[in-house]
Amino acid sequence: MNKVKGLTNQEVQEQMRLGHVNISPKPLVKTHRQIFCEHIFTLFNAYNFVIACALIYVQAWSSLFFVLIVTMNTIIHIYQDIRSRQMVARLNLIISPKTKVLREEQIYEIDNEDIVLHDVVLFETGQQISADSVVLDTPIEVDESLLTGEADPVFKDVGDHLLSGSFVVSGACHARVEHVGIDNYATKIANEARKRKPVISDLVVTFKKVTRLTSMLVLPISICLIYQALGIRNETLTSTIVNTSTALLGMLPIGLVLLTSVSLATSVVRLGKRKVLVQEMFSIETLSHVDVLCLDKTGTLTQGKMKVQDVYTFENQWHDQFMNIMNSFVKGSLDNNATFLTMKDYFQGEAPYSPLRRISFSSARKWSALELEKVGTIIVGAPEIILPDLILPLSIESAKQQGARILLVARHFDFDSFQDNMEQSTALGLIVISDPLREDAKETIQFFKENDVDVKIISGDHPVTVSALAKQAGIENAQKYIDASTLTTPKELEDAIMNYHVIGRASPSQKHEMILCLQKHKQKVAMTGDGVNDVLALKDADVSIAMGSGSDAAKQISQFVVINGELSTMVDVVKEGRLDINNVTRSASMYYLKTIYTILISMTCIVLNMPYPFIPFQMTLLDNFVEGFPSFMILFEKNISKQKESIGRYTLRYSFPNAIAIVLCVIALKLLAPVLSLSLNQVFTILYYTTAILSIHMIYRIYSPINLYRTVVLIIDIIAFVLVSYITYDLLQLAPINMQLFQYILIVLIFGLMISTCISQIVIRYLNTHPQD
């Protein structure tokens, strides 16, 4: 084989002087300025700023307390975002892709950004092409699916061009860099190679719908309220602005947006401390909905610490030369997968036979081949693929039954024709490779079984080997397995993934199709993997998790990278996702209660030609004791159960009944006020206390079933609300409480509770008869 020469240090320095360095102009993370602008200049803050300016203009100082809350929320959000992004940046450095370059006739591993034009690089299986290059010596196969959308591997011969952003599927080669930096293909198409499939977040979809609705209503409602107050009722400018501002503030669920973002950002930091890189924040939410977890065997279920356990040689003319043949094979091969590296550690002796031509290992082929001078073509791979009729010795069969991987070494007389008549090969020997089960595997699998996650093992190894290890790990029905190489139709493939928990001899394309089959059956699928053969499946899974020791391809496409490679860390990831979604879902009902009744009361006020019944300071207290404190305290409960309802259905179940009850109380009091001789201030006082208690009643429903902790939280919440209301009574602008007013509050409250209970029963009946998809 032709000897490849790289650049000298002097040539490298000259390329650097000319600026021909592989530096992408696109920043990897947001700057502090971008983060500040992102959180300060928002639609919510714009609304709040306009409202605050209007209140300052009329000198309604007591109504400006909400500005402090909004300011603190923004500061906390900025701090949390900066902290989480710093964590992501640090973890990105840990897994930052490296490239091997040939300089001064020595191989060096450098950062991708340090590559210069005309550098000679060594691309190996699983590695991402870091710069547009030309193949110099050995044919390889690459996956260009992230660039072209085509899933089939592309064969690249000597002289062919390699596109940055693609991945080496099989083989290894030296290549000369022809483009760097902004001239690279991937950079020219907006860095598509680094983009993962966007996460569809239920939270984001729901929040956008609510934001869009409230944004559409804010302007017309505010115009109507101001017109009626000034033009019809002839109220003062001060009271008009105060009442209108209160209505507008109530429509904006500011705290919920903050709570969600901060909650997810905090999870990014917590997972970062456990050596998990979160590359897509909202994938934490998606993870909480996962129904099926698909695991690879090697490096995921097992430790990835392979070693040659035994070598068996067959009696033939090459028996005495077996070690020399294997020494020459591993020295002449360019494969770098875990199995090959294990053999390389074992076969380190003299290599007397020179390599002539090679075919690198492929997960689809299950073998690699090398033509050795004076020997012939040596094939190493799965016995059932190379020589299907070969009967394994009892000792080898026993090792396979215990979970060991078996490789066959065979010789063929002709390199050009061996793929067409491989069955004419001569078996030279068998290599037994062991890879022990991870110590935390059984405990991790048990957690998923107990938490409504179906675990399936999909591997390219022999199904007997996979089944043995799956049984040790506690996989359900592990003894019932299927060989994917026998599946010939899409229907057979679908039946296999739906009915089996252990699948062996799966090709990369089959893994991909199995993920799509599960999704077709409405299953949320999480996929873990570490090799280039997992990339297709990882790309289309709902949640993709790569092991830190895996290939660049797997880490680049995945939403999570478990840097420490520990299987039990995935339990932390799932727990974090469920904790977040449960907290946000319960809190959403508390926040949306105010949004619903504010919009409906505003419309009611327009219809009945009455001022909005609350002032900003009253709404601030209600926010703190209905939304803030209860939703914050519930965060301390570690609820990791699988979410049963969407955020919309949860809000309908808990927020809607109490919101309607509050609105009906407003209407009833407005209509009965003249009959009961109640002043407008007394009506608003009754509504303030009724709204507060009906809101706390909703908290009670959300907290059910009540335990000691939740009881204490509710008691503290009620006592604190009463005390603060008493201390700030003048600022609340409420009428004095007498026995008659107390009785009216009690009557209206009973009416509201009855309405809430009736509507709640109707809603529950509706939800039970209309299950979510």
N, C-alpha and C positions, 0 to 999 in steps of 0.2 A: 504494500500500500504506500502511496506517495506521502512523503513527509511534509507536513504543513508547517510553515514558518509564520510567526506572529510579528508584531511591531517591536522595535527596539525602544528603550526608554527615551531616547532622543527623538524618535518619531512621535511618540506619545506626547511629549512636551510641545512639539511643533503643532500638533493638532489642537492641543489645549490653547496655545497662543492664538491660533486662528479662530477659536470659539467653536470648534467642531466637537462639541461635547453633548452627550445624550441627556440634556436637561429639558424637562417639559415646562412650559411657561405657566401651566395651570397649577394654582396652589392646592395643596392636599387638604388643608383645613382652613376654616374661616378665620379672618383676622379679628382682633379685639374690636376694631372699629365696626366691622360688619356685624358682629354679635350685638354691640350696643345699638346700632341702627335698626337691626332686625326686631329687637324687643321694645324699643322706645317708639319708633314710628310705625305703630299698628293702628288698625281701624278702631279697635276698642279704646286705645289711648287717645285717639283723635276725638272720639265722642266725649270721652271724659274731660278732655282739655276744653272743648267748647262749652260743656255744661259748667265746668269750674269757672271759666271766664264769665259766663252769664251770672252765676251766683256771686262772684266777686263784684261785678258791676252793680248789683243791687245790695251789696254789703250783707249778704246772708251768711255771715261767718260761721254760725253754728251748723250750717248744712254742708260745710266743706270737709267734714271729717273723712269722707270717702277718698279724698285726694291722698291722704296719708296712707290708707290701705293700698290704693293703686300704686303709689310710689314704692312702697315696701315690696309689693308683689313683683314689680318690674326689677327692682334691685336684686331680689332673691333669684329671680329667673335668670338674669344676666350672670350672676355669680355661679349658679348651678350649670349653666350652659358652658361657660368658660372652663369650669372644673372638669366637666365630662369630656369636652373636646381635648383638653390637655391629657386626660387619661387615654383617650383614643389615639392621640398622636404618639404617646409613649409606647403604647402597645403596637402601633403600626411599625415603629422602629424595630421592635423585637422580631416581627415577621416580615420585615422589609425584604423584597426579593433581591437575591444576589445573582451574579453571573460570573462564570469562570472564563477568564481570558488568557490567551497565550501571548506572553511578552518575554523577550529575552530567552526564548525556548524553555520557559517555565510557566506552569499553570498557576494563576492567582485568582482568588475569589474577591470580587469587588462589587460595590453598589452599582445598580443599573445606571445611576446618574453619572458614574465615572467612566463609562464607556466612551471611546472616541471614534471618530470616523476611521474606517479601514482596520479597526481592531479585528483580530481573529478570536472568535468566541467559541466555547464548547457548549452546545445545547444538548441536554439529556432528557430522558423520558420524564414527563410530568412538569417540565419547566416551561415558563412562559417566554415566548420570543420577545426579548427586551428591546430590540432594534431591528429595522428592516435589514435583511442579510441575504447572502448568496451561499448556497451549500457548496463546500469545497471538496469533501472526500467521500462521505457515506450517505446512501439514501435513508430517509426517515419518513415517518407518517406524522402529519400534524392535524390538529382539530382547529378549523377556522370558523366554527359555528357562532362564536361571539361576534365575528366580523361579517359573515355572509349569511348566517342563519341555517346553513347546510350542516346536518349532523354527521354525515359520513366523513371519515378521515380522508385526508388528501395526501397522496404519495408525492414526495419531493426528492428528485434525483439530483445528482451532481450538476451544478449550474443553475438549478431552479431557485426562485426567489422565496424567501420566508418573510411573512408579514408580521410586524410587531402586533402583539395582542393575541396571536394564536398560540396554541400549546403543542408541545411535542407529545404525541400519543405513543409512539414506539420508536426505539432506536436512539442513536446519539450521533452527532456529527460536528465537525468544525465548520464554521461559516464566517465569511468576511462581511463586516458591517458596511452597508452602502448608504444608509440614512441615519441621522441622529436627531434628537430633539423634535422641533416643530416640523421637520421634514418627514418624520415617520408616518406610516400609513394610519396607524391607530390615532395619532394626534390629529391628523387631517380630518378624520371623521368624528371629531369631538370626543375622542378618547372612549369610544364605544366599548373597547375591550375591557375597560375597568368598571363598566356599569353592570350592576346586578338587576335582576327582575324587580320592578318596583313593588313594594309591599302595599296591598290594599288594606287599609286600616279601617275597621268598623268605627272606631272612635273618631278618626279624622272625618270620615264620611258623615257621621251623625253631627259632629260639631260644625262642619261646613254648611249642612242643611239648616241648622238652627241659626248660625251666623247670617246666612243668606236671608232667612225669613225675617229675623229681627232687623237686619239692615234695611230691608224693603219697607218695614213697618215704621221705623223710627221717624222718618221725615214726614209722612202723611199724618201720623198720630200727633206728632209735636205741633204741626201746623193747625190741626183741628182743635187741640187743647188750648193753644195760645189764642186762636180766633174766638173760641167760645168764652174764654176767661176775660179777654179784653173787649171784644166786640159785642158780646151778648150779656154777660153777667157784670161787666164794668168793674172787674177786680183790679187791684193795684198791680203795677208791674212786678213788684217784689213777690207777692203771693203767686202770681202767674208763673214766673220763672221758677220759683221753689217747687211748686206742684208739678209743673211740666218736667223739670229736671229729675224729680223723684221717679216719675213714670219711665223716663228714658233710661235711668240708671238700673231700674229693675228688670228691664228687658235684656240687659247684657250680662250673660253668665261668665263674667270675667274670671272669677275665682276658679271655675271648673277648668277652663283652658289652661290656667296657670298650674292647677293641681295636677292635671294630666301630664303636661310637659315636664314639670319638676319631678313628678313620680317616675317617669320613664328615664329622665336624665340621671336621677339618683340611682336607678337600677343599672345604668351603664357604668357608673362609678363603682357600685358594689360588685358587679360582675367583673369589672376590670381588676379589682383587688384580688379576685379569685382566678386571675389570669385567663379571663374570657374577653376577647375583643368583639364588641358589638358594632358591626359595620352598617347596620340599618336599625335605627332606634325603635321604629314601630314594629319591627319583627318580634320584639319582646311581647307585644300584645298578641300577635298571630300565634306565637308559641303556646299561649295559654289555651288555645282552641284545638290543639293537635289531638287527633284521634289515633293515628298510627305513627309509630317510630320505626323507620327502616334502618337497620344497622348493617354495616359491612363487618366481616370477620377480622381480617388481618389489620392490626393496628388500632382497631376500635374495640372489638370484643376481646381480642388478645392483646398482650403487652407490646407486640411488635418487636420483641427481643428474640429473633429467630436464631437458632443454632443447628448445625448439622448433628443429628443424633446418631445416625448410623449410615454406613455405606455398604451396599451389597453388590458384588460383581458376578456376572454370569461367566461360565466356563466357555471360552472361545479363544481364537488366536490373539485377541486384543486384551485378554485378561491381565497380563503382566504390565501392560502399558496404560491401564485405566487411569491411574493417578497422573501420569504425564499428559495424557489426553485432556483431562479435566483442568490441570494446571494451565495448559496452553489455551483451552477454551475460555477460561475466566480472564486470562491476561489479554486475549485478543478481542473479547467482547467489549462493547461500549454501553451495555445495559447498566442501569443504576437503580433498578427497583430493589426492594428489600430482600427478595429471595436471592437475586444475583449477588448482592453485597454479602449475604450470609455465606454463599458458596465461595466468594472471593476470600473471605476470612479463613476458610477451611483449606482451600486448595492453593497453597502458597509456595509450593516447591518449584523445581526446575520446569521450565516450559520449552521443551525442545522443538515443538512444531509451530511453524509460522502461520499466521492467519492469512487467508487469501480473499475470501468473500464472506459476507455475513448477512443474516436477516435478523433484525432485533426482535425481542419479545413483544408480543401484542396480547392484550387481554382477550381480544376476539379469537386469535389463533390458539392461544394457550401453550405456545412453544417458541423457542428461538433456535437459530441454526448458524453454524460457522464452518466454513470449509477450511480444513487444516492441511497444510502441505505434507505429503507422504502418508496421510491418514484417510482423507475423504471428508464427507460431510457429517458433522456431529450435530445431532438434534437433542435438545434438552427441553422437557416439558411434561405435560400431563400424560400418564401412561395410556389412559383410555382414548386419548386423541391420536397419539402416535402409533401405538399398536393395540387396538381395541381388544384383540383376542388374547393378549398376554395374561397368563395366570401368575399372580403375585405369590411369592413364597409366604408361608404361614406367618413368619415373624414380621414381614412387611405389612401383611394384611392386618395383623393384630395391632401394629402401630397406627395404621390408618383408622382402625375402629376406635382408637383412644384419642384421636384428634390430630395426629401428625400429618404433615403434608408429604406426599410422595412424588418425586420427580424421576422420570425415566431418562436415561442417557442411551441414545441409539446412534448407530452409524449407517449411513447410506452411501452407495458407491458413486452417485452422480449428483452434483449440486444443481444442475440445470433442470433435472426431472424429478427430484425427490418429492416435491409437493404433490405430484400427480400419482405417485405409487409409493407413498410413505410406508404402506404395510409391508413392503419388501425390505425394510430396514432391519438391522440386526441389533438386538438388545445387548448393550454392554454392561449396564449396571443400574442400580436404583439408589437414590439418595433420600434419606429420611430426615425431614426438617421439622423440628418441634418449635412451637410458639405458645408458651403457657398462657392460660386464661388470666385476665386481669384480676387482681385480688378483690377489687370492688365491683366486679361484674355481677355477681349473684345478688348483692344488696341493691344495686342500681336497677336491675331487671325487676326485682320484687317491688320496688317503689313504683315503677311504671304500671305494673300489673294491678297494684292496689289503687292507682289513681286514674283508672279508665283510659289508659293508653295501651293499645295493642302493639306488641313488639314483634317485628319480623326480621329475620336474618336473611339477607340477600348477598351471596358471595360468588366469586368466580372459582372458588376451590371445589374439590370433590364433595358431593352432598353428604357422603358418609363422614368425612372429616368435619364438615360444618355441623352436622347433626350431633356428633360426639361432644363438640365444644358447647353447642347450644344447650345440650342436656345438662352439662356441668354448670352452665350459667342460670339454669332454671327457666329456660324458654318453654312456653306452653306447647305441648304436643311435639317436642323436639324430635322424638323418634319417628315422627311422620314427616318425611321429607320428599322432595322431588328434584329431579335432574333437569335443569332448564334447557340443556342441549337436546332433550327429547321433545321439546315444545315446538311445534311447526306452524301452528295457526294462531291468530290473535285471540280466538276463543279459548284455546288451551292455555295461553299465557294469562288471560284474565281469570280463568278458573283456578290457576295455580296460585296467583297472588291473593285471591280472595279466600282460598281454602287451606293454604299451607302457611306455616310460620317459619319453616326452614327451606330455603331454595339454594341449591348449589349449581355450579357451572353456568352462572348467569353472565351473559356478555354485557358490555356497556350499553348497547342499544336495548337489550331486554330489561336491564335495570330501569332505563328511562321509560320504556313502555309500561312497566309495572307501576311506576309512580303515577303515570297518566291514568291507568286503569283504576287505581284507588281513588283518584280525584274524580273520575267519572261517576263513581259510586258515592259521591258527596262526602268523601273522607278528607280531613285536613291532614296532610302528610309532612312529617319531619324526616329528613334524610341526613345521615351522617356518613362521612367518607374521608379518605385521605389520599386517594390515588387519582390519577388522570382518568382511569376507567369509571370513576364516579361522577365526573363533571357533568355529563348530560343529565343524570338523575338529580344532581344537586341543583342545577340551573332551574329545573321546572318544579321542584318540590316547594310546598308552601313555606317551609322553613328549612334552610340548609345549614348544616353544622360541619365544619372541617376540623380535623385534629391538627394541632400546631406542628407536628412532625411530618405532616403530609406534603403533597406536591404544591408548587405555586398555583397550579390550575385549580385545585380544590380550595385553597385558601382565598384565591382571588374572587371566586364566584360565590362563596358562602356568605351568609348573613352573620354567622357566628364563627369565631375561630377559638377553639379550646386550646390555648397555648400550652398548658401543662400536659395536655393529652390524657388526662384522667377521665375515665368514663363517669365516675361519680359526680364530676363537675357539671355534667348535663342535668343532673337532678337539681342542682342549684339554679341552672338556667330556666328550667321548667317552673320551679317554685317561684322564681322572680317574676316570670311572665304571669302566672296565675295570681300572684299577690297583687300585682299592679292592676290587672283587669278587674279583679274583684273589688279592690279599693275604689277605683275610678267609677265602676258601674254603680256601686252603692252611693257614692258621693254625687253622681250625676243626678239621681233622683232628688237629692236635697237641693241642688242648685237649680234644676229645671222647674221645681215647684214655684219658685219666685218668678221665673221667666214666664211660665204659663199664666199664673194668676195676674201678673202685671199687665201682660198684653190684653187679657180678657177684661180686666177691670178698666183699663184705659179705654177700650172700646165701649164698655158699659157707661163710663163717665161721659163719653161723647154722645151716646144715645140718650142718656138721662139728663144731659146738660148739667153736670155737677163737677166740682173740682176733684182732682185726684186725692184720695183720702189719706195719703201718707206724705211726710216730708223726708228729705234725705237722711236726717239723723235717725229717724225711726227705722228706715230701711237698713241703715248701717248696723243697728242693734240686731235687727232680725237676721241680717246676713251673718253676723258673728255667732249668734246662738242657734241658728237653724242650719246654716251652711258650714261656717268655719269650724267651730269647736267640735260638733259631732263628727264631721267628716275627717277632721284631723285625728281625733281620738280613735276612730275606727282603724286607722293605719297601723296601730300597735297590735291589732289582732292579726295573727299570721294565718289568714284564710287562703289555703292553697287548693281548695276543692275546685273541680272543673266547672267553669261557668255554664249555667243551665239556660240562661236567657240572654238575648241581645240587650244592648243598652237601651234601645228604643222600647222594647217590651217591658223591661224593668221599670223604666220611667212611667210607662202607661199604667203599670200595676200599682205603683206607689205614689207618684206625683199627681197624676191626673185626678183621682177621686178627691183628694184634699184641696187641690187647686179649684175645682168646680164648686166644692162646698164653700170656699172662701168667697168666690164670685157671687154665688147665690145669696150669701149673707149680706154682701154689699147691696145687691138689688133689693132684698127684703127690707133692709134698714132704710134705704132711700125712700121706698114706697110707704113704710110705716112711720117714718119720722114725724110727719105732720099730725098723724093720729095720736102718737105717743107724746107729742109736744117736746120732741128732742131737738136741741140746737145742733147745728152742723158740727161744732166742736165735740159735742157729746157723741154724735154718731161716729165720728172719726176715732174717738177714744174707745168706743165699744169694738170697732173694727180692728183697732191696733191689738187689743188683748185677744180678741177672737182669732185673728190671723196668727198671732204668736202661738196660742195653745193648739190650734189645728195643725200648725207646722210641726210643733213638738210631737203631736200625735202621730204624724207621718214618720218622724224619727223613730218613735216607739215601734211602728210597724216594720220599718226597715231593720231595726235592731233585733226583732223577734227571730228566734226564741231568745228570751231574756236570760242572761246569766249574771253572775255577781258583778263582773267587770262592767257590763253594759248598764246594769242597774245603777251603779255608782256614777257612771258618766251622765246618765239621764238626770239623776238627782242633782249633781253639780251644775249641769246645764240649766235646769229650772231655777235653782236657788240663785245662780249668778245672774240670770235674766231678771228675776224679780228685784234683786239688790241694785243692779245697774239702772234699771228703770226707775226705782225709787230715788236713787242718788241724782239722777239726771232728769228728774221729772219736769223741771222748768224748760230744759232744752228740748224735751219731747213735745212741748206745747199741747199737753193733754188736759182735758177737763178734770176737776177734782172728783175723786171717787166717793159717792155716797151710797147708801143702802139701795136706793132705787136704781141707780146706774149699775151697781153690782148685780142686781137681780136681772136687769136687761142683758148684761154681759153673759150671765149664766144661761138665760133662755136662748140667746142667739148661739151660744156655744153648743148647747144640747141639740139645737136645730142643725148646726153645722156638722156635728158628729154623726147624727142620724143620716144626713145627706151623704156624707163621706162613706159611711158603712154600706149604704144601699148601692152607691155607684161602684164601690170596691167589689161588691158581690157580682155586679153585672160585668165588670171588667174581667174578673177572675174566670167567670163562666165563658166569656168570649175567648180569653187566652187559652183556656183548656180545650175549647172546641176548634180552635184555629192554631194548631202547633206550628212553631217556626220551622222553616226549611232547614 
